[in-house]
């Protein structure tokens, strides 16, 4: 399980070490999910499954604070007004509505 898979690098690493394993990736950021789908078409298509959703305590939809700079720090619980947070420091304030799964 790769929750918040970003680009799926950890999944690719694990699957390269353990050929009998499968990877289930969860990624809510639409851009990251699109990039995962691109490499899935080229490698490990039969060993990976992408769930383009955030993992939460309930199924539905939620506000997802996107990271438009790197795509690495999107969050359901982002803190755009906290100057000490990455989102606050870079003034990231874009939200997307994303599906959630348990």
Secondary structure, DSSP 8 states (H G I E B T S, - for coil): -EET-TTSHHHHHHHHH-TT--EEEE---HHHHHHHHHHHHHS-TTTEEEE-SEE-SSSEEEEEE--TTTSS--BTT--TT-TTSHHHHTT---EEEEEEE-
